[in-house]
Amino acid sequence: MSRTNFKELLDAGVHFGHLKKKYNPAMAPYVFMEKNGIHIIDLNKTVAMVEDAAAAMKQIAISGKKILFVATKKQAKGLVAEAAEALNMPYIAERWPGGLLTNFATIRKSIKKMQIIDKMKENGTFASLSKRERLQIDRQRAKLDLNLGSIVKMTRMPEAVFIVDTNKESIALAESNKLGILSFAMNDTNTNPSQVNFPIPANDDATKSIECILSIVTKAIAEGLEERNAEQDKKAVEKKEKAKKEAAPKKEAAPEKEAAPKAEAKKEDAKASDDLGSMTVAQLKAKAKEKGITGYTTLKKAELLEALSK
């Protein structure tokens, strides 16, 4: 089933490109025509490419890995932040922190600083500081939260990045390409789609266009997450059933274990009686004396054996 159609994209204004003077020749395969000095994007190609991108993002979601959303331009950041939060995915809607991907270990240290400040407030350490120190720490926390608050839960490198406007987010794209991280992006007629793994030819300036493309890919991710949760629930049920089946035979086998020591005791008694049978009368009498059997001196071998085996 198709996730979108030509009319939906047309109504959202996805086909509007940039002015001819801002044209990037690398976008030539995705340009349908030029009208009034503006390039028009071929929506038939957009439909096919957004389908491919959505399918790939769904598979990433099924695998349980993260997709980092990046959009710092005014008309896109609010939409991206809302969509990413709904999916519990990390996002950057303010300034891109240089080295977020290529120097991830250092970025994680900054995130830990935030967490340390939060712990100080919880355990009362923060209240014991002077007013000036509290003010400085609050400012530091606010600054860190503005730039890194949206990626606090990103404990490891993302599997992919989704970018709105690759020209504006060129550093984010360069870092992801350097590390071999999959890139998905909305590419307008002034960008270079060859730098992106899954380019989506689309208007990256209009709010309606961004919202339209974003809704398609986020629905695909949501489907992937639902499938993953369903699969995990199924595995949990199967594991419980398997544990019950394994536990049932053990309960039935319990009486056999109890009977085992008795059988061993009988074997030991039989072995002991065999040992006595091989002894001479003199040896048997000495054994009877040790055990304190009275009248052993007048007993015959058979009688001694009977007395000793009791």
Secondary structure, DSSP 8 states (H G I E B T S, - for coil): --S--HHHHHHTTTTEEEEGGG--GGGGGGEEEEETTEEEE-HHHHHHHHHHHHHHHHHHHHTT--EEEE--SHHHHHHHHHHHHHHT--EE-SS--TTTTTTHHHHHHHHHHHHHHHHHHHHTTGGGS-HHHHHHHHHHHHHHHHHHGGGTT--S--SEEEEE-TTTTHHHHHHHHHHT-EEEEEE-TTS-GGG-SEEEE--SSSHHHHHHHHHHHHHHHHHHHHHHHHHHHHHHHHHHHHHHHHHHHHHHHHHHHHHHHHHHHHHHHHHHHHHHHTS-HHHHHHHHHHHT-TTGGG--HHHHHHHHT-
